[in-house]
Amino acid sequence: MIPGGSFVKKIFKEYGPRACLGVACYNELAEDMQEVSFVPVQGVLLLRDGCFNTEANVEEIIRKMEMCNV
């Protein structure tokens, strides 16, 4: 878990993950998914816009995690 999209490149450079699941607002998710499109990637939109005091659908996150299980 990272606090924002600016960390995505750093995480990929340092750890080289084989898949990615993003949970973010539409703009962050679209941009960051494009950045890591060289690996299997799934995304879940936040239920409310904004990066603070927002919510996400936990069941959808779990389902997407299962899809990324490589």
PQR file with spaces between the fields and no chain letter, atoms N, CA, C, O and H, PARSE charges and radii, in Angstrom:
ATOM       1  N    MET     1       0.854   -1.161    0.000 -0.4000 1.5000
ATOM       2  CA   MET     1       0.000    0.000    0.000 -0.0000 2.0000
ATOM       3  C    MET     1       0.904    1.228    0.000  0.5500 1.7000
ATOM       4  O    MET     1       1.844    1.339    0.786 -0.5500 1.4000
ATOM       5  N    ILE     2       0.583    2.149   -0.912 -0.4000 1.5000
ATOM       6  CA   ILE     2       1.362    3.376   -1.004 -0.0000 2.0000
ATOM       7  C    ILE     2       0.419    4.573   -0.920  0.5500 1.7000
ATOM       8  O    ILE     2      -0.757    4.463   -1.269 -0.5500 1.4000
ATOM       9  H    ILE     2      -0.181    2.059   -1.551  0.4000 1.0000
ATOM      10  N    PRO     3       0.927    5.713   -0.459 -0.5600 1.5000
ATOM      11  CA   PRO     3       0.051    6.864   -0.236  0.2800 2.0000
ATOM      12  C    PRO     3      -0.346    7.637   -1.482  0.5500 1.7000
ATOM      13  O    PRO     3      -1.174    8.544   -1.395 -0.5500 1.4000
ATOM      14  N    GLY     4       0.212    7.312   -2.630 -0.4000 1.5000
ATOM      15  CA   GLY     4      -0.156    8.046   -3.837 -0.0000 2.0000
ATOM      16  C    GLY     4       0.534    7.499   -5.060  0.5500 1.7000
ATOM      17  O    GLY     4       1.483    6.720   -4.964 -0.5500 1.4000
ATOM      18  H    GLY     4       0.885    6.576   -2.701  0.4000 1.0000
ATOM      19  N    GLY     5       0.047    7.916   -6.214 -0.4000 1.5000
ATOM      20  CA   GLY     5       0.553    7.412   -7.477 -0.0000 2.0000
ATOM      21  C    GLY     5       2.007    7.729   -7.752  0.5500 1.7000
ATOM      22  O    GLY     5       2.647    7.037   -8.545 -0.5500 1.4000
ATOM      23  H    GLY     5      -0.724    8.548   -6.292  0.4000 1.0000
ATOM      24  N    SER     6       2.543    8.756   -7.120 -0.4000 1.5000
ATOM      25  CA   SER     6       3.934    9.130   -7.382 -0.0000 2.0000
ATOM      26  C    SER     6       4.915    8.051   -6.936  0.5500 1.7000
ATOM      27  O    SER     6       6.068    8.053   -7.367 -0.5500 1.4000
ATOM      28  H    SER     6       2.024    9.318   -6.476  0.4000 1.0000
ATOM      29  N    PHE     7       4.486    7.146   -6.095 -0.4000 1.5000
ATOM      30  CA   PHE     7       5.360    6.085   -5.601 -0.0000 2.0000
ATOM      31  C    PHE     7       5.397    4.859   -6.518  0.5500 1.7000
ATOM      32  O    PHE     7       6.243    3.984   -6.337 -0.5500 1.4000
ATOM      33  H    PHE     7       3.549    7.144   -5.745  0.4000 1.0000
ATOM      34  N    VAL     8       4.502    4.785   -7.487 -0.4000 1.5000
ATOM      35  CA   VAL     8       4.374    3.583   -8.315 -0.0000 2.0000
ATOM      36  C    VAL     8       5.678    3.242   -9.027  0.5500 1.7000
ATOM      37  O    VAL     8       6.135    2.101   -8.961 -0.5500 1.4000
ATOM      38  H    VAL     8       3.814    5.497   -7.634  0.4000 1.0000
ATOM      39  N    LYS     9       6.277    4.207   -9.701 -0.4000 1.5000
ATOM      40  CA   LYS     9       7.530    3.948  -10.424 -0.0000 2.0000
ATOM      41  C    LYS     9       8.623    3.477   -9.472  0.5500 1.7000
ATOM      42  O    LYS     9       9.372    2.553   -9.792 -0.5500 1.4000
ATOM      43  H    LYS     9       5.905    5.134   -9.755  0.4000 1.0000
ATOM      44  N    LYS    10       8.716    4.102   -8.314 -0.4000 1.5000
ATOM      45  CA   LYS    10       9.738    3.724   -7.329 -0.0000 2.0000
ATOM      46  C    LYS    10       9.540    2.284   -6.865  0.5500 1.7000
ATOM      47  O    LYS    10      10.506    1.526   -6.777 -0.5500 1.4000
ATOM      48  H    LYS    10       8.108    4.852   -8.054  0.4000 1.0000
ATOM      49  N    ILE    11       8.317    1.906   -6.571 -0.4000 1.5000
ATOM      50  CA   ILE    11       8.017    0.546   -6.116 -0.0000 2.0000
ATOM      51  C    ILE    11       8.390   -0.466   -7.196  0.5500 1.7000
ATOM      52  O    ILE    11       9.000   -1.493   -6.900 -0.5500 1.4000
ATOM      53  H    ILE    11       7.533    2.522   -6.643  0.4000 1.0000
ATOM      54  N    PHE    12       8.027   -0.182   -8.443 -0.4000 1.5000
ATOM      55  CA   PHE    12       8.340   -1.110   -9.530 -0.0000 2.0000
ATOM      56  C    PHE    12       9.837   -1.220   -9.763  0.5500 1.7000
ATOM      57  O    PHE    12      10.344   -2.307  -10.038 -0.5500 1.4000
ATOM      58  H    PHE    12       7.531    0.652   -8.684  0.4000 1.0000
ATOM      59  N    LYS    13      10.542   -0.114   -9.655 -0.4000 1.5000
ATOM      60  CA   LYS    13      11.991   -0.145   -9.847 -0.0000 2.0000
ATOM      61  C    LYS    13      12.673   -0.919   -8.718  0.5500 1.7000
ATOM      62  O    LYS    13      13.593   -1.698   -8.965 -0.5500 1.4000
ATOM      63  H    LYS    13      10.130    0.769   -9.431  0.4000 1.0000
ATOM      64  N    GLU    14      12.225   -0.706   -7.493 -0.4000 1.5000
ATOM      65  CA   GLU    14      12.865   -1.320   -6.330 -0.0000 2.0000
ATOM      66  C    GLU    14      12.501   -2.789   -6.150  0.5500 1.7000
ATOM      67  O    GLU    14      13.366   -3.598   -5.815 -0.5500 1.4000
ATOM      68  H    GLU    14      11.477   -0.074   -7.292  0.4000 1.0000
ATOM      69  N    TYR    15      11.239   -3.148   -6.368 -0.4000 1.5000
ATOM      70  CA   TYR    15      10.779   -4.497   -6.033 -0.0000 2.0000
ATOM      71  C    TYR    15      10.446   -5.375   -7.234  0.5500 1.7000
ATOM      72  O    TYR    15      10.412   -6.598   -7.101 -0.5500 1.4000
ATOM      73  H    TYR    15      10.536   -2.491   -6.640  0.4000 1.0000
ATOM      74  N    GLY    16      10.202   -4.791   -8.391 -0.4000 1.5000
ATOM      75  CA   GLY    16       9.896   -5.570   -9.588 -0.0000 2.0000
ATOM      76  C    GLY    16       8.721   -6.515   -9.444  0.5500 1.7000
ATOM      77  O    GLY    16       8.860   -7.703   -9.736 -0.5500 1.4000
ATOM      78  H    GLY    16      10.230   -3.797   -8.499  0.4000 1.0000
ATOM      79  N    PRO    17       7.561   -6.027   -9.000 -0.5600 1.5000
ATOM      80  CA   PRO    17       6.413   -6.923   -8.843  0.2800 2.0000
ATOM      81  C    PRO    17       5.971   -7.522  -10.177  0.5500 1.7000
ATOM      82  O    PRO    17       6.197   -6.945  -11.241 -0.5500 1.4000
ATOM      83  N    ARG    18       5.334   -8.697  -10.096 -0.4000 1.5000
ATOM      84  CA   ARG    18       4.866   -9.400  -11.293 -0.0000 2.0000
ATOM      85  C    ARG    18       3.423   -9.090  -11.630  0.5500 1.7000
ATOM      86  O    ARG    18       2.929   -9.527  -12.670 -0.5500 1.4000
ATOM      87  H    ARG    18       5.151   -9.166   -9.232  0.4000 1.0000
ATOM      88  N    ALA    19       2.734   -8.347  -10.779 -0.4000 1.5000
ATOM      89  CA   ALA    19       1.351   -7.942  -11.008 -0.0000 2.0000
ATOM      90  C    ALA    19       1.071   -6.712  -10.154  0.5500 1.7000
ATOM      91  O    ALA    19       1.833   -6.378   -9.248 -0.5500 1.4000
ATOM      92  H    ALA    19       3.135   -7.992   -9.935  0.4000 1.0000
ATOM      93  N    CYS    20      -0.036   -6.048  -10.461 -0.4000 1.5000
ATOM      94  CA   CYS    20      -0.354   -4.819   -9.735 -0.0000 2.0000
ATOM      95  C    CYS    20      -1.861   -4.681   -9.575  0.5500 1.7000
ATOM      96  O    CYS    20      -2.626   -4.939  -10.505 -0.5500 1.4000
ATOM      97  H    CYS    20      -0.656   -6.319  -11.198  0.4000 1.0000
ATOM      98  N    LEU    21      -2.273   -4.271   -8.388 -0.4000 1.5000
ATOM      99  CA   LEU    21      -3.666   -3.935   -8.117 -0.0000 2.0000
ATOM     100  C    LEU    21      -3.694   -2.516   -7.579  0.5500 1.7000
ATOM     101  O    LEU    21      -3.091   -2.224   -6.546 -0.5500 1.4000
ATOM     102  H    LEU    21      -1.652   -4.061   -7.633  0.4000 1.0000
ATOM     103  N    GLY    22      -4.390   -1.639   -8.277 -0.4000 1.5000
ATOM     104  CA   GLY    22      -4.501   -0.258   -7.832 -0.0000 2.0000
ATOM     105  C    GLY    22      -5.891    0.039   -7.315  0.5500 1.7000
ATOM     106  O    GLY    22      -6.887   -0.406   -7.887 -0.5500 1.4000
ATOM     107  H    GLY    22      -4.879   -1.876   -9.117  0.4000 1.0000
ATOM     108  N    VAL    23      -5.955    0.794   -6.228 -0.4000 1.5000
ATOM     109  CA   VAL    23      -7.219    1.275   -5.680 -0.0000 2.0000
ATOM     110  C    VAL    23      -7.057    2.782   -5.557  0.5500 1.7000
ATOM     111  O    VAL    23      -6.279    3.264   -4.734 -0.5500 1.4000
ATOM     112  H    VAL    23      -5.146    1.155   -5.764  0.4000 1.0000
ATOM     113  N    ALA    24      -7.792    3.520   -6.374 -0.4000 1.5000
ATOM     114  CA   ALA    24      -7.580    4.965   -6.424 -0.0000 2.0000
ATOM     115  C    ALA    24      -8.755    5.649   -7.108  0.5500 1.7000
ATOM     116  O    ALA    24      -9.693    5.001   -7.572 -0.5500 1.4000
ATOM     117  H    ALA    24      -8.424    3.128   -7.042  0.4000 1.0000
ATOM     118  N    CYS    25      -8.677    6.981   -7.158 -0.4000 1.5000
ATOM     119  CA   CYS    25      -9.656    7.749   -7.924 -0.0000 2.0000
ATOM     120  C    CYS    25      -9.399    7.513   -9.409  0.5500 1.7000
ATOM     121  O    CYS    25      -8.354    6.982   -9.787 -0.5500 1.4000
ATOM     122  H    CYS    25      -7.914    7.507   -6.780  0.4000 1.0000
ATOM     123  N    TYR    26     -10.345    7.905  -10.239 -0.4000 1.5000
ATOM     124  CA   TYR    26     -10.262    7.609  -11.673 -0.0000 2.0000
ATOM     125  C    TYR    26      -8.973    8.126  -12.307  0.5500 1.7000
ATOM     126  O    TYR    26      -8.287    7.374  -13.000 -0.5500 1.4000
ATOM     127  H    TYR    26     -11.193    8.336   -9.932  0.4000 1.0000
ATOM     128  N    ASN    27      -8.634    9.385  -12.085 -0.4000 1.5000
ATOM     129  CA   ASN    27      -7.457    9.966  -12.738 -0.0000 2.0000
ATOM     130  C    ASN    27      -6.170    9.257  -12.341  0.5500 1.7000
ATOM     131  O    ASN    27      -5.364    8.915  -13.207 -0.5500 1.4000
ATOM     132  H    ASN    27      -9.191    9.995  -11.522  0.4000 1.0000
ATOM     133  N    GLU    28      -5.967    9.032  -11.055 -0.4000 1.5000
ATOM     134  CA   GLU    28      -4.761    8.340  -10.583 -0.0000 2.0000
ATOM     135  C    GLU    28      -4.710    6.921  -11.135  0.5500 1.7000
ATOM     136  O    GLU    28      -3.661    6.461  -11.585 -0.5500 1.4000
ATOM     137  H    GLU    28      -6.621    9.310  -10.352  0.4000 1.0000
ATOM     138  N    LEU    29      -5.832    6.238  -11.099 -0.4000 1.5000
ATOM     139  CA   LEU    29      -5.882    4.850  -11.538 -0.0000 2.0000
ATOM     140  C    LEU    29      -5.575    4.728  -13.028  0.5500 1.7000
ATOM     141  O    LEU    29      -4.792    3.870  -13.435 -0.5500 1.4000
ATOM     142  H    LEU    29      -6.685    6.612  -10.734  0.4000 1.0000
ATOM     143  N    ALA    30      -6.182    5.573  -13.830 -0.4000 1.5000
ATOM     144  CA   ALA    30      -5.948    5.520  -15.277 -0.0000 2.0000
ATOM     145  C    ALA    30      -4.483    5.785  -15.606  0.5500 1.7000
ATOM     146  O    ALA    30      -3.886    5.073  -16.414 -0.5500 1.4000
ATOM     147  H    ALA    30      -6.818    6.270  -13.500  0.4000 1.0000
ATOM     148  N    GLU    31      -3.912    6.795  -14.989 -0.4000 1.5000
ATOM     149  CA   GLU    31      -2.515    7.151  -15.250 -0.0000 2.0000
ATOM     150  C    GLU    31      -1.564    6.054  -14.785  0.5500 1.7000
ATOM     151  O    GLU    31      -0.664    5.657  -15.525 -0.5500 1.4000
ATOM     152  H    GLU    31      -4.397    7.373  -14.333  0.4000 1.0000
ATOM     153  N    ASP    32      -1.756    5.570  -13.582 -0.4000 1.5000
ATOM     154  CA   ASP    32      -0.828    4.584  -13.021 -0.0000 2.0000
ATOM     155  C    ASP    32      -0.967    3.216  -13.679  0.5500 1.7000
ATOM     156  O    ASP    32       0.027    2.504  -13.825 -0.5500 1.4000
ATOM     157  H    ASP    32      -2.487    5.892  -12.981  0.4000 1.0000
ATOM     158  N    MET    33      -2.179    2.835  -14.080 -0.4000 1.5000
ATOM     159  CA   MET    33      -2.342    1.554  -14.769 -0.0000 2.0000
ATOM     160  C    MET    33      -1.617    1.580  -16.111  0.5500 1.7000
ATOM     161  O    MET    33      -1.067    0.566  -16.542 -0.5500 1.4000
ATOM     162  H    MET    33      -2.986    3.413  -13.961  0.4000 1.0000
ATOM     163  N    GLN    34      -1.616    2.721  -16.763 -0.4000 1.5000
ATOM     164  CA   GLN    34      -0.883    2.859  -18.024 -0.0000 2.0000
ATOM     165  C    GLN    34       0.621    2.705  -17.783  0.5500 1.7000
ATOM     166  O    GLN    34       1.319    2.091  -18.589 -0.5500 1.4000
ATOM     167  H    GLN    34      -2.063    3.544  -16.413  0.4000 1.0000
ATOM     168  N    GLU    35       1.115    3.258  -16.683 -0.4000 1.5000
ATOM     169  CA   GLU    35       2.542    3.194  -16.343 -0.0000 2.0000
ATOM     170  C    GLU    35       3.029    1.761  -16.139  0.5500 1.7000
ATOM     171  O    GLU    35       4.178    1.450  -16.451 -0.5500 1.4000
ATOM     172  H    GLU    35       0.548    3.757  -16.027  0.4000 1.0000
ATOM     173  N    VAL    36       2.172    0.891  -15.622 -0.4000 1.5000
ATOM     174  CA   VAL    36       2.590   -0.475  -15.285 -0.0000 2.0000
ATOM     175  C    VAL    36       1.940   -1.517  -16.190  0.5500 1.7000
ATOM     176  O    VAL    36       1.800   -2.674  -15.796 -0.5500 1.4000
ATOM     177  H    VAL    36       1.238    1.143  -15.369  0.4000 1.0000
ATOM     178  N    SER    37       1.544   -1.124  -17.387 -0.4000 1.5000
ATOM     179  CA   SER    37       0.829   -2.028  -18.287 -0.0000 2.0000
ATOM     180  C    SER    37       1.683   -3.186  -18.797  0.5500 1.7000
ATOM     181  O    SER    37       1.180   -4.049  -19.516 -0.5500 1.4000
ATOM     182  H    SER    37       1.657   -0.184  -17.708  0.4000 1.0000
ATOM     183  N    PHE    38       2.952   -3.216  -18.440 -0.4000 1.5000
ATOM     184  CA   PHE    38       3.835   -4.316  -18.845 -0.0000 2.0000
ATOM     185  C    PHE    38       3.690   -5.532  -17.933  0.5500 1.7000
ATOM     186  O    PHE    38       4.325   -6.558  -18.178 -0.5500 1.4000
ATOM     187  H    PHE    38       3.361   -2.514  -17.856  0.4000 1.0000
ATOM     188  N    VAL    39       2.869   -5.438  -16.887 -0.4000 1.5000
ATOM     189  CA   VAL    39       2.556   -6.576  -16.014 -0.0000 2.0000
ATOM     190  C    VAL    39       1.030   -6.688  -15.937  0.5500 1.7000
ATOM     191  O    VAL    39       0.328   -5.734  -16.271 -0.5500 1.4000
ATOM     192  H    VAL    39       2.353   -4.604  -16.688  0.4000 1.0000
ATOM     193  N    PRO    40       0.506   -7.845  -15.499 -0.5600 1.5000
ATOM     194  CA   PRO    40      -0.941   -7.936  -15.286  0.2800 2.0000
ATOM     195  C    PRO    40      -1.377   -6.882  -14.268  0.5500 1.7000
ATOM     196  O    PRO    40      -0.800   -6.784  -13.184 -0.5500 1.4000
ATOM     197  N    VAL    41      -2.376   -6.111  -14.612 -0.4000 1.5000
ATOM     198  CA   VAL    41      -2.814   -5.023  -13.737 -0.0000 2.0000
ATOM     199  C    VAL    41      -4.336   -4.978  -13.674  0.5500 1.7000
ATOM     200  O    VAL    41      -5.020   -5.153  -14.683 -0.5500 1.4000
ATOM     201  H    VAL    41      -2.844   -6.191  -15.491  0.4000 1.0000
ATOM     202  N    GLN    42      -4.845   -4.745  -12.485 -0.4000 1.5000
ATOM     203  CA   GLN    42      -6.274   -4.582  -12.246 -0.0000 2.0000
ATOM     204  C    GLN    42      -6.457   -3.320  -11.421  0.5500 1.7000
ATOM     205  O    GLN    42      -5.547   -2.899  -10.706 -0.5500 1.4000
ATOM     206  H    GLN    42      -4.289   -4.604  -11.666  0.4000 1.0000
ATOM     207  N    GLY    43      -7.623   -2.722  -11.521 -0.4000 1.5000
ATOM     208  CA   GLY    43      -7.896   -1.509  -10.768 -0.0000 2.0000
ATOM     209  C    GLY    43      -9.283   -1.508  -10.164  0.5500 1.7000
ATOM     210  O    GLY    43     -10.217   -2.100  -10.705 -0.5500 1.4000
ATOM     211  H    GLY    43      -8.362   -3.064  -12.102  0.4000 1.0000
ATOM     212  N    VAL    44      -9.401   -0.834   -9.036 -0.4000 1.5000
ATOM     213  CA   VAL    44     -10.679   -0.654   -8.355 -0.0000 2.0000
ATOM     214  C    VAL    44     -10.822    0.836   -8.054  0.5500 1.7000
ATOM     215  O    VAL    44      -9.952    1.443   -7.429 -0.5500 1.4000
ATOM     216  H    VAL    44      -8.642   -0.353   -8.597  0.4000 1.0000
ATOM     217  N    LEU    45     -11.925    1.410   -8.507 -0.4000 1.5000
ATOM     218  CA   LEU    45     -12.174    2.823   -8.235 -0.0000 2.0000
ATOM     219  C    LEU    45     -12.648    3.025   -6.803  0.5500 1.7000
ATOM     220  O    LEU    45     -13.369    2.197   -6.246 -0.5500 1.4000
ATOM     221  H    LEU    45     -12.632    0.918   -9.015  0.4000 1.0000
ATOM     222  N    LEU    46     -12.230    4.144   -6.219 -0.4000 1.5000
ATOM     223  CA   LEU    46     -12.746    4.525   -4.913 -0.0000 2.0000
ATOM     224  C    LEU    46     -14.240    4.808   -5.037  0.5500 1.7000
ATOM     225  O    LEU    46     -14.704    5.241   -6.092 -0.5500 1.4000
ATOM     226  H    LEU    46     -11.644    4.817   -6.671  0.4000 1.0000
ATOM     227  N    LEU    47     -14.992    4.567   -3.971 -0.4000 1.5000
ATOM     228  CA   LEU    47     -16.434    4.791   -3.998 -0.0000 2.0000
ATOM     229  C    LEU    47     -16.787    6.270   -3.953  0.5500 1.7000
ATOM     230  O    LEU    47     -17.820    6.685   -4.478 -0.5500 1.4000
ATOM     231  H    LEU    47     -14.615    4.216   -3.114  0.4000 1.0000
ATOM     232  N    ARG    48     -15.924    7.065   -3.324 -0.4000 1.5000
ATOM     233  CA   ARG    48     -16.119    8.515   -3.267 -0.0000 2.0000
ATOM     234  C    ARG    48     -14.862    9.173   -3.794  0.5500 1.7000
ATOM     235  O    ARG    48     -13.749    8.716   -3.529 -0.5500 1.4000
ATOM     236  H    ARG    48     -15.084    6.727   -2.898  0.4000 1.0000
ATOM     237  N    ASP    49     -15.044   10.239   -4.535 -0.4000 1.5000
ATOM     238  CA   ASP    49     -13.900   10.953   -5.083 -0.0000 2.0000
ATOM     239  C    ASP    49     -13.121   11.622   -3.958  0.5500 1.7000
ATOM     240  O    ASP    49     -13.684   12.015   -2.937 -0.5500 1.4000
ATOM     241  H    ASP    49     -15.947   10.610   -4.750  0.4000 1.0000
ATOM     242  N    GLY    50     -11.841   11.740   -4.164 -0.4000 1.5000
ATOM     243  CA   GLY    50     -10.978   12.359   -3.165 -0.0000 2.0000
ATOM     244  C    GLY    50     -10.057   11.336   -2.547  0.5500 1.7000
ATOM     245  O    GLY    50     -10.342   10.138   -2.551 -0.5500 1.4000
ATOM     246  H    GLY    50     -11.383   11.421   -4.994  0.4000 1.0000
ATOM     247  N    CYS    51      -8.966   11.809   -2.022 -0.4000 1.5000
ATOM     248  CA   CYS    51      -7.943   10.909   -1.479 -0.0000 2.0000
ATOM     249  C    CYS    51      -8.001   10.803    0.038  0.5500 1.7000
ATOM     250  O    CYS    51      -7.235   10.040    0.627 -0.5500 1.4000
ATOM     251  H    CYS    51      -8.734   12.782   -2.019  0.4000 1.0000
ATOM     252  N    PHE    52      -8.879   11.540    0.675 -0.4000 1.5000
ATOM     253  CA   PHE    52      -8.931   11.560    2.129 -0.0000 2.0000
ATOM     254  C    PHE    52     -10.342   11.201    2.579  0.5500 1.7000
ATOM     255  O    PHE    52     -11.325   11.675    2.009 -0.5500 1.4000
ATOM     256  H    PHE    52      -9.501   12.160    0.197  0.4000 1.0000
ATOM     257  N    ASN    53     -10.431   10.359    3.607 -0.4000 1.5000
ATOM     258  CA   ASN    53     -11.730    9.911    4.127 -0.0000 2.0000
ATOM     259  C    ASN    53     -12.638    9.374    3.030  0.5500 1.7000
ATOM     260  O    ASN    53     -13.797    9.773    2.917 -0.5500 1.4000
ATOM     261  H    ASN    53      -9.632    9.974    4.070  0.4000 1.0000
ATOM     262  N    THR    54     -12.107    8.480    2.235 -0.4000 1.5000
ATOM     263  CA   THR    54     -12.884    7.883    1.156 -0.0000 2.0000
ATOM     264  C    THR    54     -13.126    6.416    1.464  0.5500 1.7000
ATOM     265  O    THR    54     -12.709    5.928    2.515 -0.5500 1.4000
ATOM     266  H    THR    54     -11.166    8.156    2.326  0.4000 1.0000
ATOM     267  N    GLU    55     -13.780    5.719    0.584 -0.4000 1.5000
ATOM     268  CA   GLU    55     -14.095    4.310    0.803 -0.0000 2.0000
ATOM     269  C    GLU    55     -13.853    3.522   -0.471  0.5500 1.7000
ATOM     270  O    GLU    55     -13.826    4.075   -1.570 -0.5500 1.4000
ATOM     271  H    GLU    55     -14.119    6.115   -0.270  0.4000 1.0000
ATOM     272  N    ALA    56     -13.678    2.214   -0.300 -0.4000 1.5000
ATOM     273  CA   ALA    56     -13.527    1.312   -1.438 -0.0000 2.0000
ATOM     274  C    ALA    56     -14.336    0.052   -1.164  0.5500 1.7000
ATOM     275  O    ALA    56     -14.599   -0.284   -0.009 -0.5500 1.4000
ATOM     276  H    ALA    56     -13.700    1.765    0.593  0.4000 1.0000
ATOM     277  N    ASN    57     -14.725   -0.638   -2.215 -0.4000 1.5000
ATOM     278  CA   ASN    57     -15.488   -1.873   -2.117 -0.0000 2.0000
ATOM     279  C    ASN    57     -14.514   -3.024   -1.840  0.5500 1.7000
ATOM     280  O    ASN    57     -13.805   -3.470   -2.742 -0.5500 1.4000
ATOM     281  H    ASN    57     -14.511   -0.366   -3.153  0.4000 1.0000
ATOM     282  N    VAL    58     -14.482   -3.495   -0.614 -0.4000 1.5000
ATOM     283  CA   VAL    58     -13.522   -4.519   -0.198 -0.0000 2.0000
ATOM     284  C    VAL    58     -13.732   -5.825   -0.962  0.5500 1.7000
ATOM     285  O    VAL    58     -12.760   -6.484   -1.330 -0.5500 1.4000
ATOM     286  H    VAL    58     -15.057   -3.133    0.119  0.4000 1.0000
ATOM     287  N    GLU    59     -14.978   -6.207   -1.203 -0.4000 1.5000
ATOM     288  CA   GLU    59     -15.239   -7.439   -1.942 -0.0000 2.0000
ATOM     289  C    GLU    59     -14.659   -7.361   -3.356  0.5500 1.7000
ATOM     290  O    GLU    59     -14.110   -8.341   -3.859 -0.5500 1.4000
ATOM     291  H    GLU    59     -15.768   -5.672   -0.904  0.4000 1.0000
ATOM     292  N    GLU    60     -14.780   -6.203   -3.988 -0.4000 1.5000
ATOM     293  CA   GLU    60     -14.224   -6.035   -5.328 -0.0000 2.0000
ATOM     294  C    GLU    60     -12.698   -6.085   -5.295  0.5500 1.7000
ATOM     295  O    GLU    60     -12.074   -6.642   -6.198 -0.5500 1.4000
ATOM     296  H    GLU    60     -15.226   -5.407   -3.579  0.4000 1.0000
ATOM     297  N    ILE    61     -12.102   -5.511   -4.266 -0.4000 1.5000
ATOM     298  CA   ILE    61     -10.639   -5.556   -4.128 -0.0000 2.0000
ATOM     299  C    ILE    61     -10.171   -7.001   -3.994  0.5500 1.7000
ATOM     300  O    ILE    61      -9.205   -7.400   -4.644 -0.5500 1.4000
ATOM     301  H    ILE    61     -12.608   -5.059   -3.532  0.4000 1.0000
ATOM     302  N    ILE    62     -10.838   -7.779   -3.167 -0.4000 1.5000
ATOM     303  CA   ILE    62     -10.463   -9.186   -2.979 -0.0000 2.0000
ATOM     304  C    ILE    62     -10.613   -9.960   -4.287  0.5500 1.7000
ATOM     305  O    ILE    62      -9.746  -10.762   -4.637 -0.5500 1.4000
ATOM     306  H    ILE    62     -11.623   -7.455   -2.638  0.4000 1.0000
ATOM     307  N    ARG    63     -11.699   -9.727   -5.005 -0.4000 1.5000
ATOM     308  CA   ARG    63     -11.916  -10.405   -6.291 -0.0000 2.0000
ATOM     309  C    ARG    63     -10.804  -10.055   -7.280  0.5500 1.7000
ATOM     310  O    ARG    63     -10.310  -10.928   -7.994 -0.5500 1.4000
ATOM     311  H    ARG    63     -12.403   -9.077   -4.721  0.4000 1.0000
ATOM     312  N    LYS    64     -10.418   -8.804   -7.322 -0.4000 1.5000
ATOM     313  CA   LYS    64      -9.347   -8.385   -8.228 -0.0000 2.0000
ATOM     314  C    LYS    64      -7.997   -8.944   -7.777  0.5500 1.7000
ATOM     315  O    LYS    64      -7.157   -9.268   -8.615 -0.5500 1.4000
ATOM     316  H    LYS    64     -10.820   -8.095   -6.742  0.4000 1.0000
ATOM     317  N    MET    65      -7.780   -9.061   -6.475 -0.4000 1.5000
ATOM     318  CA   MET    65      -6.535   -9.660   -5.978 -0.0000 2.0000
ATOM     319  C    MET    65      -6.422  -11.099   -6.460  0.5500 1.7000
ATOM     320  O    MET    65      -5.342  -11.550   -6.840 -0.5500 1.4000
ATOM     321  H    MET    65      -8.463   -8.798   -5.793  0.4000 1.0000
ATOM     322  N    GLU    66      -7.524  -11.808   -6.445 -0.4000 1.5000
ATOM     323  CA   GLU    66      -7.526  -13.188   -6.931 -0.0000 2.0000
ATOM     324  C    GLU    66      -7.201  -13.244   -8.418  0.5500 1.7000
ATOM     325  O    GLU    66      -6.559  -14.192   -8.871 -0.5500 1.4000
ATOM     326  H    GLU    66      -8.402  -11.442   -6.137  0.4000 1.0000
ATOM     327  N    MET    67      -7.629  -12.250   -9.182 -0.4000 1.5000
ATOM     328  CA   MET    67      -7.326  -12.201  -10.611 -0.0000 2.0000
ATOM     329  C    MET    67      -5.839  -11.947  -10.857  0.5500 1.7000
ATOM     330  O    MET    67      -5.292  -12.397  -11.864 -0.5500 1.4000
ATOM     331  H    MET    67      -8.151  -11.480   -8.815  0.4000 1.0000
ATOM     332  N    CYS    68      -5.190  -11.235   -9.948 -0.4000 1.5000
ATOM     333  CA   CYS    68      -3.769  -10.890  -10.098 -0.0000 2.0000
ATOM     334  C    CYS    68      -2.848  -11.964   -9.540  0.5500 1.7000
ATOM     335  O    CYS    68      -1.628  -11.820   -9.616 -0.5500 1.4000
ATOM     336  H    CYS    68      -5.634  -10.870   -9.130  0.4000 1.0000
ATOM     337  N    ASN    69      -3.389  -13.020   -8.990 -0.4000 1.5000
ATOM     338  CA   ASN    69      -2.571  -14.061   -8.367 -0.0000 2.0000
ATOM     339  C    ASN    69      -1.780  -14.796   -9.442  0.5500 1.7000
ATOM     340  O    ASN    69      -2.290  -15.712  -10.086 -0.5500 1.4000
ATOM     341  H    ASN    69      -4.380  -13.137   -8.928  0.4000 1.0000
ATOM     342  N    VAL    70      -0.520  -14.382   -9.629 -0.4000 1.5000
ATOM     343  CA   VAL    70       0.339  -15.004  -10.651 -0.0000 2.0000
ATOM     344  C    VAL    70       1.424  -15.835  -10.012  0.5500 1.7000
ATOM     345  O    VAL    70       2.239  -16.432  -10.714 -0.5500 1.4000
ATOM     346  H    VAL    70      -0.105  -13.637   -9.106  0.4000 1.0000
